[in-house]
Amino acid sequence: MTGGDEERRMLLKGIVVPVDWDQTGKVRTIGVLTDYEGEYEVTPGGASDQLMMHLRSEILAEAVLLNPVGPVKRVRIYS
């Protein structure tokens, strides 16, 4: 991890929710819906595969904010 990533590191608390599905209804992308109703899309890699098994569960995870500006905020979850 580079020094720039350290500045964007955050603690993310919320509920794991599906964000995008394939044509058969399988979840392709997940997100985390926070207490203050912010939604963060989780990018592939890190712990995202593990989170797929915890849909509708509350989590507290260490993440790196990848794009703080824009309509869709993306994070990479590390733990």
All heavy atoms as an XYZ file, in Angstrom:
612
protein
N       0.847     -1.173      0.000
C       0.000      0.000      0.000
C       0.892      1.236      0.000
O       1.856      1.300      0.715
C      -0.887     -0.023      1.239
C      -1.911      1.062      1.204
S      -3.071      1.003      2.589
C      -3.670     -0.636      2.519
N       0.538      2.212     -0.792
C       1.353      3.414     -0.892
C       0.948      4.428      0.158
O      -0.116      4.326      0.764
C       1.194      4.056     -2.287
O      -0.143      4.518     -2.413
C       1.554      3.085     -3.391
N       1.775      5.461      0.341
C       1.466      6.510      1.302
C       0.176      7.230      0.990
O      -0.539      7.653      1.872
N      -0.166      7.376     -0.301
C      -1.406      8.039     -0.682
C      -2.625      7.291     -0.194
O      -3.631      7.875      0.169
N      -2.547      5.939     -0.187
C      -3.666      5.142      0.294
C      -3.918      5.371      1.775
O      -5.045      5.333      2.225
C      -3.403      3.655      0.057
C      -3.498      3.276     -1.408
O      -4.125      4.039     -2.172
O      -2.939      2.241     -1.778
N      -2.861      5.605      2.545
C      -3.012      5.820      3.981
C      -3.921      7.005      4.265
O      -4.671      6.999      5.218
C      -1.648      6.055      4.628
C      -0.774      4.839      4.689
C      -1.339      3.739      5.561
O      -1.960      4.043      6.590
O      -1.162      2.564      5.208
N      -3.863      8.042      3.453
C      -4.676      9.239      3.670
C      -6.157      8.976      3.443
O      -6.986      9.675      3.963
C      -4.202     10.345      2.741
C      -2.791     10.790      3.033
C      -2.266     11.754      2.001
O      -2.968     12.037      1.026
O      -1.150     12.220      2.180
N      -6.480      7.953      2.670
C      -7.876      7.669      2.347
C      -8.433      6.481      3.121
O      -9.519      6.030      2.867
C      -8.012      7.419      0.851
C      -7.625      8.630      0.030
C      -7.714      8.351     -1.418
N      -6.586      7.498     -1.790
C      -6.423      6.947     -2.970
N      -7.296      7.143     -3.911
N      -5.387      6.186     -3.228
N      -7.673      5.968      4.067
C      -8.103      4.825      4.867
C      -9.241      5.258      5.793
O      -9.226      6.346      6.336
C      -6.927      4.319      5.677
C      -7.116      2.936      6.217
C      -5.812      2.439      6.770
N      -5.047      1.807      5.724
C      -4.852      0.507      5.634
N      -5.340     -0.287      6.545
N      -4.169     -0.005      4.641
N     -10.229      4.375      5.965
C     -11.372      4.704      6.805
C     -11.903      3.454      7.487
O     -11.629      2.343      7.044
C     -12.472      5.363      5.969
C     -13.035      4.460      4.879
S     -14.174      5.260      3.734
C     -15.604      5.470      4.741
N     -12.659      3.657      8.544
C     -13.358      2.579      9.218
C     -14.810      2.662      8.750
O     -15.451      3.708      8.882
C     -13.260      2.760     10.727
C     -13.574      1.546     11.579
C     -12.689      0.368     11.214
C     -13.392      1.889     13.041
N     -15.305      1.588      8.172
C     -16.625      1.585      7.556
C     -17.549      0.680      8.356
O     -17.260     -0.501      8.554
C     -16.496      1.087      6.116
C     -17.691      1.190      5.204
C     -18.133      2.637      5.043
C     -17.355      0.596      3.843
N     -18.658      1.235      8.807
C     -19.647      0.472      9.578
C     -20.977      0.560      8.856
O     -21.439      1.654      8.521
C     -19.785      1.043     10.989
C     -20.801      0.298     11.824
C     -20.941      0.923     13.194
C     -22.019      0.211     13.981
N     -22.286      0.880     15.247
N     -21.584     -0.595      8.610
C     -22.873     -0.585      7.942
C     -23.336     -1.989      7.613
O     -22.794     -2.976      8.100
N     -24.335     -2.067      6.757
C     -24.945     -3.336      6.364
C     -24.534     -3.662      4.934
O     -24.603     -2.812      4.045
C     -26.476     -3.263      6.477
C     -26.845     -3.014      7.945
C     -27.133     -4.533      5.958
C     -28.310     -2.797      8.180
N     -24.115     -4.913      4.716
C     -23.717     -5.378      3.386
C     -24.988     -5.598      2.565
O     -25.897     -6.328      2.988
C     -22.902     -6.684      3.473
C     -22.507     -7.161      2.077
C     -21.662     -6.484      4.344
N     -25.060     -4.960      1.397
C     -26.244     -5.043      0.547
C     -25.839     -5.358     -0.885
O     -24.754     -4.988     -1.321
C     -27.053     -3.719      0.556
C     -27.631     -3.453      1.928
C     -26.203     -2.554      0.086
N     -26.709     -6.047     -1.643
C     -26.429     -6.247     -3.065
C     -26.619     -4.933     -3.818
O     -27.503     -4.143     -3.479
C     -27.456     -7.288     -3.501
C     -28.516     -7.269     -2.465
C     -27.917     -6.710     -1.210
N     -25.783     -4.703     -4.824
C     -25.863     -3.474     -5.613
C     -26.165     -3.771     -7.084
O     -26.868     -3.031     -7.740
C     -24.541     -2.678     -5.498
C     -24.532     -1.473     -6.412
C     -24.301     -2.243     -4.065
N     -25.650     -4.913     -7.579
C     -25.832     -5.260     -8.991
C     -25.956     -6.779     -9.113
O     -25.300     -7.515     -8.387
C     -24.639     -4.750     -9.803
C     -24.831     -4.917    -11.295
O     -25.972     -4.780    -11.778
O     -23.831     -5.208    -11.985
N     -26.817     -7.225    -10.039
C     -27.068     -8.641    -10.251
C     -26.827     -8.992    -11.713
O     -26.966     -8.145    -12.595
C     -28.522     -8.971     -9.929
C     -28.938     -8.695     -8.526
C     -29.036     -9.596     -7.524
C     -29.330     -7.437     -7.967
N     -29.460     -8.990     -6.373
C     -29.647     -7.654     -6.614
C     -29.435     -6.143     -8.462
C     -30.066     -6.642     -5.756
C     -29.849     -5.141     -7.611
C     -30.165     -5.391     -6.279
N     -26.518    -10.280    -11.982
C     -26.419    -10.724    -13.373
C     -27.813    -11.109    -13.865
O     -28.801    -10.962    -13.141
C     -25.391    -11.855    -13.535
C     -25.803    -13.157    -12.862
O     -26.974    -13.312    -12.443
O     -24.942    -14.045    -12.753
N     -27.902    -11.629    -15.090
C     -29.212    -11.943    -15.683
C     -29.938    -13.073    -14.979
O     -31.153    -13.210    -15.088
C     -29.029    -12.299    -17.164
C     -28.541    -11.116    -17.957
C     -27.577    -11.523    -19.051
O     -26.996    -12.596    -19.025
N     -27.396    -10.632    -20.012
N     -29.207    -13.905    -14.232
C     -29.838    -15.018    -13.522
C     -30.221    -14.654    -12.092
O     -30.760    -15.480    -11.371
C     -28.901    -16.249    -13.485
O     -27.741    -15.929    -12.707
C     -28.499    -16.675    -14.885
N     -29.900    -13.437    -11.672
C     -30.237    -12.991    -10.328
C     -29.117    -13.161     -9.316
O     -29.300    -12.874     -8.143
N     -27.951    -13.633     -9.768
C     -26.806    -13.786     -8.869
C     -26.183    -12.416     -8.608
O     -25.994    -11.619     -9.528
C     -25.768    -14.712     -9.497
C     -24.580    -14.962     -8.620
C     -23.586    -15.902     -9.276
C     -22.357    -16.026     -8.396
N     -21.297    -16.775     -9.057
N     -25.851    -12.150     -7.358
C     -25.251    -10.870     -6.984
C     -23.854    -10.765     -7.582
O     -23.031    -11.657     -7.411
C     -25.179    -10.714     -5.449
C     -24.474     -9.421     -5.070
C     -26.574    -10.762     -4.845
N     -23.611     -9.670     -8.318
C     -22.293     -9.428     -8.920
C     -21.493     -8.418     -8.118
O     -20.278     -8.518     -8.023
C     -22.444     -8.887    -10.347
C     -22.988     -9.871    -11.304
C     -22.874     -9.435    -12.733
N     -23.205     -8.029    -12.961
C     -23.338     -7.490    -14.157
N     -23.161     -8.208    -15.228
N     -23.634     -6.225    -14.281
N     -22.178     -7.424     -7.569
C     -21.508     -6.343     -6.852
C     -22.232     -6.101     -5.539
O     -23.458     -6.134     -5.488
C     -21.528     -5.042     -7.685
O     -21.028     -5.316     -8.992
C     -20.689     -3.966     -7.043
N     -21.440     -5.851     -4.493
C     -22.023     -5.553     -3.191
C     -21.643     -4.139     -2.770
O     -20.735     -3.534     -3.338
C     -21.560     -6.552     -2.112
C     -20.034     -6.546     -1.999
C     -22.117     -7.934     -2.376
C     -19.514     -7.350     -0.832
N     -22.343     -3.662     -1.776
C     -22.056     -2.355     -1.211
C     -22.254     -2.401      0.289
O     -22.709     -3.406      0.841
N     -21.915     -1.306      0.930
C     -22.152     -1.167      2.365
C     -23.000      0.072      2.564
O     -22.630      1.174      2.133
C     -20.825     -1.052      3.154
C     -21.106     -0.821      4.623
C     -19.971     -2.298      2.957
N     -24.155     -0.107      3.167
C     -25.069      0.981      3.479
C     -24.806      1.392      4.925
O     -24.974      0.598      5.847
C     -26.517      0.529      3.309
C     -27.599      1.572      3.454
C     -27.427      2.678      2.409
C     -28.958      0.934      3.329
N     -24.360      2.634      5.117
C     -23.954      3.080      6.444
C     -25.137      3.606      7.248
O     -26.223      3.838      6.703
C     -22.890      4.184      6.345
O     -23.452      5.321      5.702
C     -21.671      3.703      5.583
N     -24.904      3.804      8.533
C     -25.940      4.312      9.435
C     -26.486      5.657      8.978
O     -27.642      5.971      9.192
C     -25.387      4.462     10.860
C     -25.064      3.116     11.481
O     -25.568      2.090     10.999
O     -24.300      3.102     12.463
N     -25.638      6.476      8.391
C     -26.074      7.801      7.952
C     -26.523      7.778      6.487
O     -26.562      8.784      5.806
C     -24.975      8.842      8.180
C     -23.615      8.432      7.670
C     -23.212      8.731      6.374
C     -22.742      7.725      8.490
C     -21.979      8.338      5.912
C     -21.499      7.339      8.032
C     -21.128      7.647      6.742
O     -19.899      7.252      6.277
N     -26.905      6.579      6.007
C     -27.491      6.336      4.698
C     -26.575      6.643      3.525
O     -27.027      6.849      2.412
C     -28.836      7.052      4.561
C     -29.806      6.581      5.614
C     -31.249      6.764      5.211
O     -31.522      6.996      4.038
O     -32.082      6.651      6.110
N     -25.265      6.660      3.755
C     -24.317      6.723      2.660
C     -24.114      5.320      2.135
O     -24.190      4.350      2.892
N     -23.908      5.184      0.841
C     -23.672      3.865      0.277
C     -22.317      3.853     -0.405
O     -21.978      4.767     -1.152
C     -24.753      3.482     -0.726
C     -24.606      2.047     -1.202
C     -25.769      1.584     -2.057
O     -26.919      1.930     -1.739
O     -25.509      0.881     -3.039
N     -21.549      2.807     -0.120
C     -20.229      2.630     -0.693
C     -20.203      1.326     -1.471
O     -20.497      0.269     -0.910
C     -19.161      2.581      0.404
C     -19.035      3.876      1.157
C     -19.840      4.158      2.248
C     -18.104      4.832      0.763
C     -19.728      5.353      2.936
C     -17.982      6.032      1.448
C     -18.797      6.283      2.529
O     -18.682      7.465      3.202
N     -19.873      1.384     -2.745
C     -19.738      0.184     -3.557
C     -18.388     -0.454     -3.247
O     -17.371      0.226     -3.180
C     -19.821      0.548     -5.033
C     -19.859     -0.650     -5.947
C     -20.042     -0.233     -7.385
O     -21.109      0.326     -7.715
O     -19.104     -0.460     -8.177
N     -18.381     -1.771     -3.053
C     -17.162     -2.497     -2.724
C     -16.541     -3.040     -4.007
O     -17.196     -3.762     -4.756
C     -17.456     -3.652     -1.741
C     -16.190     -4.442     -1.445
C     -18.073     -3.113     -0.457
N     -15.283     -2.675     -4.255
C     -14.597     -3.151     -5.459
C     -14.079     -4.570     -5.237
O     -13.852     -4.985     -4.101
C     -13.409     -2.241     -5.829
O     -12.471     -2.252     -4.762
C     -13.875     -0.840     -6.122
N     -13.889     -5.316     -6.322
C     -13.331     -6.664     -6.196
C     -11.932     -6.616     -5.586
O     -11.215     -5.627     -5.716
C     -13.265     -7.158     -7.647
C     -14.228     -6.302     -8.398
C     -14.233     -4.974     -7.694
N     -11.558     -7.689     -4.932
C     -10.256     -7.759     -4.285
C     -10.395     -7.559     -2.793
O     -11.480     -7.283     -2.282
N      -9.302     -7.711     -2.092
C      -9.342     -7.567     -0.643
C     -10.288     -8.583     -0.038
O     -10.239     -9.766     -0.351
N     -11.201     -8.138      0.790
C     -12.130     -9.027      1.494
C     -13.510     -9.074      0.837
O     -14.453     -9.587      1.429
C     -12.254     -8.581      2.939
N     -13.645     -8.571     -0.392
C     -14.979     -8.493     -1.010
C     -15.612     -9.864     -1.215
O     -16.821    -10.017     -1.054
C     -14.925     -7.733     -2.335
O     -14.177     -8.443     -3.289
N     -14.826    -10.887     -1.551
C     -15.393    -12.228     -1.741
C     -15.975    -12.769     -0.437
O     -17.023    -13.405     -0.438
C     -14.335    -13.194     -2.273
C     -13.913    -12.859     -3.702
O     -14.674    -12.158     -4.396
O     -12.826    -13.302     -4.110
N     -15.316    -12.496      0.670
C     -15.820    -12.944      1.967
C     -17.124    -12.235      2.324
O     -18.022    -12.826      2.907
C     -14.786    -12.688      3.054
C     -13.522    -13.497      2.876
C     -12.404    -13.029      3.794
O     -12.480    -11.956      4.387
N     -11.370    -13.836      3.906
N     -17.234    -10.969      1.947
C     -18.438    -10.202      2.275
C     -19.665    -10.696      1.511
O     -20.791    -10.527      1.964
C     -18.223     -8.718      2.002
C     -17.313     -8.004      2.977
C     -17.141     -6.549      2.562
C     -17.849     -8.081      4.389
N     -19.456    -11.312      0.334
C     -20.585    -11.842     -0.452
C     -21.397    -12.846      0.358
O     -22.592    -12.995      0.158
C     -20.084    -12.528     -1.721
C     -19.697    -11.584     -2.804
S     -21.150    -10.965     -3.656
C     -20.390    -10.429     -5.159
N     -20.729    -13.511      1.292
C     -21.409    -14.516      2.120
C     -22.118    -13.887      3.319
O     -22.715    -14.589      4.127
C     -20.397    -15.564      2.594
C     -19.795    -16.348      1.454
S     -18.633    -17.606      2.018
C     -17.222    -16.579      2.437
N     -22.049    -12.564      3.440
C     -22.621    -11.889      4.612
C     -23.621    -10.806      4.219
O     -23.707     -9.771      4.879
C     -21.494    -11.296      5.464
C     -20.581    -12.334      6.020
N     -20.936    -13.131      7.092
C     -19.355    -12.744      5.634
C     -19.949    -13.969      7.349
N     -18.985    -13.755      6.479
N     -24.378    -11.048      3.147
C     -25.396    -10.081      2.739
C     -26.385     -9.860      3.883
O     -26.743    -10.788      4.605
C     -26.137    -10.566      1.500
C     -25.311    -10.603      0.219
C     -26.134    -11.205     -0.917
C     -24.813     -9.226     -0.158
N     -26.794     -8.626      4.057
C     -27.734     -8.186      5.092
C     -27.162     -8.326      6.503
O     -27.917     -8.359      7.481
C     -29.081     -8.892      4.956
C     -29.803     -8.505      3.679
C     -31.102     -9.233      3.490
N     -30.978    -10.652      3.211
C     -30.603    -11.182      2.059
N     -30.295    -10.404      1.061
N     -30.535    -12.475      1.891
N     -25.846     -8.412      6.615
C     -25.183     -8.463      7.921
C     -24.505     -7.131      8.192
O     -24.029     -6.470      7.269
C     -24.120     -9.558      7.953
O     -24.697    -10.822      7.777
N     -24.449     -6.759      9.461
C     -23.745     -5.535      9.831
C     -22.256     -5.843      9.958
O     -21.880     -6.883     10.507
C     -24.274     -4.972     11.142
C     -23.689     -3.618     11.458
C     -24.357     -2.932     12.635
O     -25.162     -3.573     13.333
O     -24.071     -1.757     12.853
N     -21.433     -4.940      9.432
C     -19.988     -5.132      9.495
C     -19.304     -3.871     10.030
O     -19.872     -2.775      9.991
C     -19.383     -5.474      8.116
C     -19.575     -4.314      7.128
C     -19.929     -6.774      7.584
C     -18.638     -4.333      5.954
N     -18.118     -4.060     10.499
C     -17.205     -2.979     10.840
C     -15.901     -3.379     10.173
O     -15.322     -4.405     10.521
C     -17.038     -2.845     12.347
C     -16.094     -1.746     12.828
C     -16.599     -0.374     12.376
C     -15.966     -1.785     14.336
N     -15.468     -2.604      9.176
C     -14.331     -3.017      8.367
C     -13.402     -1.854      8.067
O     -13.826     -0.706      7.984
C     -14.825     -3.610      7.052
N     -12.147     -2.195      7.883
C     -11.151     -1.225      7.460
C     -11.204     -1.160      5.936
O     -11.215     -2.190      5.266
C      -9.773     -1.676      7.924
C      -8.708     -0.649      7.737
C      -7.391     -1.099      8.326
O      -7.378     -1.890      9.275
O      -6.368     -0.636      7.804
N     -11.255      0.046      5.402
C     -11.396      0.210      3.958
C     -10.545      1.377      3.472
O     -10.114      2.209      4.260
C     -12.857      0.468      3.604
N     -10.329      1.400      2.181
C      -9.665      2.529      1.536
C     -10.671      3.143      0.576
O     -11.249      2.445     -0.267
C      -8.396      2.090      0.775
C      -7.839      3.225     -0.058
C      -7.345      1.608      1.748
N     -10.912      4.424      0.716
C     -11.819      5.152     -0.157
C     -11.107      5.425     -1.471
O     -10.059      6.067     -1.502
C     -12.243      6.458      0.511
C     -13.275      7.307     -0.212
C     -14.571      6.536     -0.416
C     -13.538      8.573      0.581
N     -11.656      4.914     -2.578
C     -10.991      5.012     -3.874
C     -11.389      6.254     -4.658
O     -10.599      6.778     -5.424
C     -11.276      3.757     -4.703
C     -10.805      2.448     -4.071
C     -11.264      1.269     -4.897
C      -9.297      2.451     -3.891
N     -12.611      6.703     -4.516
C     -13.045      7.928     -5.194
C     -14.019      8.699     -4.299
O     -15.205      8.442     -4.290
C     -13.655      7.630     -6.573
C     -14.934      6.849     -6.491
O     -15.106      6.043     -5.597
N     -15.847      7.077     -7.412
N     -13.518      9.666     -3.549
C     -14.365     10.386     -2.591
C     -15.379     11.324     -3.227
O     -16.326     11.741     -2.586
C     -13.353     11.175     -1.761
C     -12.157     11.303     -2.623
C     -12.135     10.091     -3.506
N     -15.208     11.641     -4.498
C     -16.103     12.573     -5.180
C     -16.834     11.824     -6.287
O     -16.270     10.996     -6.969
C     -15.290     13.744     -5.795
C     -16.210     14.732     -6.475
C     -14.450     14.420     -4.738
N     -18.098     12.131     -6.451
C     -18.874     11.523     -7.526
C     -20.118     10.861     -6.996
O     -20.298     10.712     -5.780
N     -20.983     10.431     -7.886
C     -22.256      9.850     -7.461
C     -22.105      8.488     -6.791
O     -22.895      8.122     -5.941
C     -23.052      9.732     -8.754
C     -22.026      9.736     -9.836
C     -20.867     10.532     -9.328
N     -21.078      7.717     -7.172
C     -20.849      6.402     -6.576
C     -19.514      6.425     -5.863
O     -18.479      6.634     -6.474
C     -20.846      5.303     -7.664
C     -20.549      3.956     -7.024
C     -22.162      5.262     -8.408
N     -19.556      6.223     -4.547
C     -18.315      6.159     -3.768
C     -17.874      4.696     -3.719
O     -18.666      3.828     -3.374
C     -18.536      6.713     -2.375
C     -18.798      8.204     -2.388
C     -18.988      8.726     -0.980
C     -19.150     10.198     -0.945
N     -20.388     10.693     -1.470
N     -16.621      4.438     -4.071
C     -16.100      3.069     -4.083
C     -15.033      2.893     -3.020
O     -14.239      3.783     -2.783
C     -15.519      2.753     -5.455
C     -16.597      2.599     -6.501
C     -16.049      2.175     -7.840
N     -17.118      2.004     -8.790
C     -17.644      2.972     -9.520
N     -17.188      4.199     -9.400
N     -18.645      2.737    -10.345
N     -15.045      1.703     -2.410
C     -14.050      1.360     -1.398
C     -13.477     -0.011     -1.677
O     -14.114     -0.847     -2.329
C     -14.648      1.384      0.036
C     -15.063      2.768      0.465
C     -15.799      0.400      0.177
N     -12.295     -0.243     -1.155
C     -11.705     -1.575     -1.128
C     -11.630     -1.955      0.349
O     -11.064     -1.234      1.148
C     -10.320     -1.584     -1.761
C      -9.699     -2.985     -1.749
C      -8.440     -3.092     -2.585
N      -8.776     -2.936     -3.993
C      -8.289     -1.963     -4.791
N      -7.448     -1.066     -4.315
N      -8.630     -1.896     -6.048
N     -12.230     -3.087      0.692
C     -12.278     -3.558      2.068
C     -11.050     -4.433      2.334
O     -10.754     -5.327      1.545
C     -13.557     -4.368      2.341
C     -14.810     -3.569      1.995
C     -13.578     -4.896      3.769
C     -15.292     -2.600      3.009
N     -10.376     -4.178      3.458
C      -9.189     -4.964      3.801
C      -9.393     -5.893      4.981
O      -8.673     -6.855      5.119
C      -7.993     -4.033      4.075
C      -7.464     -3.495      2.788
C      -7.803     -2.220      2.352
C      -6.643     -4.269      1.992
C      -7.317     -1.729      1.145
C      -6.156     -3.787      0.781
C      -6.503     -2.530      0.371
O      -6.046     -2.054     -0.809
N     -10.285     -5.586      5.867
C     -10.500     -6.487      7.015
C     -11.897     -6.320      7.555
O     -12.585     -5.397      7.252
C      -9.498     -6.193      8.111
O      -9.642     -4.871      8.590
